[in-house]
Each structure stands twice: as structure tokens, then as C-alpha cells.
Amino acid sequence: MRRLFWVGVGVAVTVVVLRQGRRLVEQYAPAGTGDAVDGAVRIGRALRAARDDFRTGVAEREAELLDALVGDVDLDTLRANAPRHRAELRETFGRPARDDLARDLSARGWAGEPVTDPDDDAQAPFF
């Protein structure tokens, strides 16, 4: 019973403090301040809702792309087998020597391809 009494006293004090605080704000704050604060709070809530919607959409799209990329296979199994697959690809297609990359590119028929932007005027970055 004592606890209930003190809970009631706490609620009553809270209500009195809130009413007095609002009265002080209305008395000393410039006109329209409450509307400006309410507007800022509404904008903050709208931004938070937009951020949450964006994050939800990104997570859904990521799940769709991952499903389209790997299907229903186990990702842990793929990650565990990745080194073996890389080794098989290197064995099949070879790995160019680091200092002899230009010769390897010409041997594969890629030597005539442009490596820079032909329209670059040295003032605009290549996009």
C-alpha cells in the first residue's frame, strides 16, 4: 500500500511539474516556438521513417540479389571451397607473371585495346 501511495505522489508531482514547465515556456518563449519545435520533431520522425524504409528495402534487395547469384546453396560451403576453386581456375587458365603482364596481355590478344580514355582532355576525370 505504501508503494502505491508513493507511485501516486510521483505521478501527481510529474503532472504539476509538466504543467508549470509548459506555462513557463509559453510565458517566456517567443510566439511560434512551440510550432517550430513540433515541426522539427515531425521532420525528425519523417527522416527516421525514411531511413528505416530505405534500410529495409536495401536488405530485401540484397537478399534477392544473393538468392539470384548463388541460389539455395550453402554460403559457408562456398566460402570453404573458394580456395580450391581459385586454384583450379589458375591451373586451367594460368597466372601471368607480375613483371610480364604486358607480354601476357599481347599473347591473349588484348594488347591493341586502349588502356586510357581517348577523349580525355587532361582536365576531366575518366568516368
C-alpha positions in Angstrom: 0.0 0.0 0.0 2.9 2.4 0.8 4.4 1.8 -2.7 1.1 2.6 -4.4 0.9 5.8 -2.4 4.4 6.9 -3.5 3.7 6.0 -7.1 0.6 8.2 -6.9 2.6 11.0 -5.4 5.2 10.6 -8.1 2.6 10.8 -10.8 1.0 13.9 -9.2 4.3 15.7 -8.9 5.2 14.9 -12.5 1.9 16.3 -13.8 2.4 19.5 -11.7 6.0 20.0 -13.0 4.9 19.4 -16.6 2.1 22.0 -16.4 4.3 24.5 -14.7 7.0 24.0 -17.2 4.7 24.4 -20.1 3.3 27.6 -18.5 6.9 29.0 -18.2 7.7 28.1 -21.8 4.6 29.8 -23.0 5.2 32.9 -20.9 8.9 33.4 -21.8 9.4 31.8 -25.2 8.7 33.8 -28.4 5.5 33.2 -30.2 5.5 30.3 -32.6 8.4 28.5 -30.8 6.2 25.5 -30.0 5.1 25.2 -33.6 8.7 25.3 -34.8 9.7 22.6 -32.3 6.7 20.5 -33.3 7.7 20.9 -37.0 11.3 19.9 -36.2 10.1 16.8 -34.3 7.8 15.8 -37.3 10.7 16.3 -39.7 12.9 14.1 -37.5 10.3 11.4 -37.3 9.8 11.5 -41.1 13.6 11.2 -41.7 13.8 8.3 -39.3 10.9 6.6 -41.1 12.5 7.2 -44.5 15.8 5.8 -43.2 14.2 2.7 -41.8 12.3 2.2 -45.1 15.5 2.6 -47.1 17.4 0.1 -44.9 14.5 -2.4 -45.2 14.5 -2.0 -49.0 18.3 -2.4 -49.2 18.1 -5.6 -47.1 15.4 -7.0 -49.2 17.2 -6.2 -52.4 20.4 -7.7 -51.1 18.6 -10.9 -50.2 17.1 -11.0 -53.7 20.5 -10.5 -55.4 22.2 -13.0 -53.2 19.5 -15.6 -54.0 19.8 -14.8 -57.7 23.6 -15.1 -57.5 24.0 -18.3 -55.5 20.6 -19.8 -55.3 19.9 -22.2 -52.5 23.4 -23.3 -51.9 25.1 -23.0 -48.5 27.3 -19.9 -48.4 29.6 -21.4 -45.8 30.3 -24.3 -48.1 31.1 -21.9 -51.0 33.5 -19.9 -48.8 35.2 -23.1 -47.6 35.6 -24.3 -51.2 36.7 -21.0 -52.7 40.5 -21.5 -52.4 40.2 -24.9 -54.2 38.1 -23.3 -57.0 40.6 -20.4 -57.4 43.4 -23.0 -57.6 41.6 -24.9 -60.3 41.0 -21.7 -62.3 44.6 -20.7 -62.0 45.7 -24.1 -63.1 43.3 -24.0 -66.1 43.9 -20.5 -67.3 47.3 -19.8 -65.9 48.5 -16.9 -63.9 50.6 -14.1 -65.6 53.9 -13.3 -64.1 53.7 -10.0 -62.3 56.6 -8.4 -64.2 55.5 -9.7 -67.6 51.9 -8.6 -67.7 52.2 -6.7 -71.0 53.5 -9.8 -72.8 50.8 -11.9 -71.3 48.1 -9.4 -72.5 49.5 -9.4 -76.0 49.6 -13.2 -76.0 45.9 -13.2 -75.1 45.1 -10.7 -77.9 44.5 -7.7 -75.6 47.5 -5.6 -76.5 45.7 -3.4 -79.0 42.9 -2.4 -76.6 43.1 1.2 -75.3 44.1 1.5 -71.6 43.2 5.2 -71.3 40.2 7.3 -72.2 40.8 8.5 -75.8 38.5 11.6 -75.2 40.4 12.6 -72.1 41.5 16.2 -72.3 43.6 16.0 -69.2 41.1 18.3 -67.4 38.2 15.9 -66.8 38.4 12.7 -64.9 37.6 9.5 -66.7 34.2 8.1 -65.6 
